[in-house]
Amino acid sequence: MSDSSELAGSAAVGEGIAHNARVWNYWLGGKDYYQVDRVVGDRVTGMYPSIREVARADRRFLGRAVRYLAGEAGVRQFLDIGTGLPTVHNTHEVAQEIAPQARIVYVDNDPVVLLHARALLTSSLEGATDYVDADARDPERILRAAAGTLDLSRPVGLILLGILNFVPDTEEATAVVRTLLAALPSGSHLVLTHPTLELGGEANAEAMEFWNAHATPPIVARGREDVARFFDGLELLEPGIVSCSRWRAGSGADEEPEVAQFGAVGRKP
Ligand SMILES: C[S@@+](CC[C@H](N)C(=O)[O-])C[C@H]1O[C@@H](n2cnc3c(N)ncnc32)[C@H](O)[C@@H]1O
């Protein structure tokens, strides 16, 4: 059976179209995906073999950034938009290990993430977690819902990992970031990752074209300049906008392969 007929067969048995949250879970080695997600995930891996490494490096970056925020930076609240399916080392687990009183709001618009959201609501007794089923392109609604759990007059770690690439229009993506940051006080941080065709990611172009023909939601890559615009008005923390695998990766950094996914953290002055 050819891969394309396998794709058609999966749709015929009612599994529908591949969804990013489930394919991402497949690449991370999870088990919350359908056959159609595996088939599309494998086709993308065939065109862009380092995609699994990208997914894993992105999660390790999340861990390092949240540990820095909850530790050195003293941030006690997190708004994680485009959360993905629960996996190991979710934001609240990393943050509450350092600060048990940390409060976390997760946001995603995928129906399967919503089904599994209970696993994200296992807060420490001192802290809190909540899940909001909302679209990243509606930041006002997200802020209203988040205010039920977070005190938006105190610093928030705004986590946008692998999500703005699903807002294809750069002006709209920039406006989403602006609106969210405008509602947060000084001392808040933006934590962001974004796929790129730079950093050796040229092969990603073909894989993204295939993705956009066979899966949802459609994705775009961005260059360093566009990613830098998301940080306008923020103090970019060292080492700036780099491959997420190289962001404060410590002494093992040389062994971490550079992946075509920018990662950066900025502080609102
Ligand atoms: C690549 S995954 C990243 C998951 C997680 N942030 C991480 O870095 O491991 C992107 C997530 O964004 C979600 N997503 C995509 N478009 C979205 C939108 N418009 N609003 C909310 N969530 C969205 C997907 O459902 C998926 O769970």
Ligand as a Chemical Component Dictionary entry (heavy atoms), coordinates in Angstrom:
data_LIG
# 
_chem_comp.id                   LIG 
_chem_comp.type                 NON-POLYMER 
_chem_comp.pdbx_formal_charge   0 
_chem_comp.three_letter_code    LIG 
# 
loop_
_chem_comp_atom.comp_id 
_chem_comp_atom.atom_id 
_chem_comp_atom.alt_atom_id 
_chem_comp_atom.type_symbol 
_chem_comp_atom.charge 
_chem_comp_atom.model_Cartn_x 
_chem_comp_atom.model_Cartn_y 
_chem_comp_atom.model_Cartn_z 
_chem_comp_atom.pdbx_ordinal 
LIG C1  C1  C 0  3.916  21.943 18.102 1  
LIG S1  S1  S 1  2.701  21.727 19.376 2  
LIG C2  C2  C 0  3.613  22.397 20.711 3  
LIG C3  C3  C 0  3.201  21.846 22.039 4  
LIG C4  C4  C 0  4.007  22.392 23.231 5  
LIG N1  N1  N 0  3.863  23.838 23.351 6  
LIG C5  C5  C 0  5.471  22.038 23.100 7  
LIG O1  O1  O 0  6.258  22.921 22.747 8  
LIG O2  O2  O -1 5.798  20.870 23.276 9  
LIG C6  C6  C 0  1.552  23.041 19.020 10 
LIG C7  C7  C 0  0.272  23.044 19.834 11 
LIG O3  O3  O 0  -0.447 24.248 19.505 12 
LIG C8  C8  C 0  -1.814 23.941 19.387 13 
LIG N2  N2  N 0  -2.430 24.931 18.495 14 
LIG C9  C9  C 0  -2.259 25.080 17.160 15 
LIG N3  N3  N 0  -2.952 26.125 16.704 16 
LIG C10 C10 C 0  -3.588 26.661 17.780 17 
LIG C11 C11 C 0  -4.447 27.790 17.974 18 
LIG N4  N4  N 0  -4.803 28.575 16.946 19 
LIG N5  N5  N 0  -4.895 28.054 19.221 20 
LIG C12 C12 C 0  -4.536 27.271 20.291 21 
LIG N6  N6  N 0  -3.722 26.203 20.156 22 
LIG C13 C13 C 0  -3.255 25.900 18.935 23 
LIG C14 C14 C 0  -1.859 22.544 18.826 24 
LIG O4  O4  O 0  -3.102 21.909 19.114 25 
LIG C15 C15 C 0  -0.682 21.892 19.544 26 
LIG O5  O5  O 0  -1.078 21.318 20.741 27 
# 
loop_
_chem_comp_bond.comp_id 
_chem_comp_bond.atom_id_1 
_chem_comp_bond.atom_id_2 
_chem_comp_bond.value_order 
_chem_comp_bond.pdbx_ordinal 
LIG C1  S1  SING 1  
LIG S1  C2  SING 2  
LIG S1  C6  SING 3  
LIG C2  C3  SING 4  
LIG C3  C4  SING 5  
LIG C4  N1  SING 6  
LIG C4  C5  SING 7  
LIG C5  O1  DOUB 8  
LIG C5  O2  SING 9  
LIG C6  C7  SING 10 
LIG C7  O3  SING 11 
LIG C7  C15 SING 12 
LIG O3  C8  SING 13 
LIG C8  N2  SING 14 
LIG C8  C14 SING 15 
LIG N2  C9  SING 16 
LIG N2  C13 SING 17 
LIG C9  N3  DOUB 18 
LIG N3  C10 SING 19 
LIG C10 C11 SING 20 
LIG C10 C13 DOUB 21 
LIG C11 N4  SING 22 
LIG C11 N5  DOUB 23 
LIG N5  C12 SING 24 
LIG C12 N6  DOUB 25 
LIG N6  C13 SING 26 
LIG C14 O4  SING 27 
LIG C14 C15 SING 28 
LIG C15 O5  SING 29 
# 
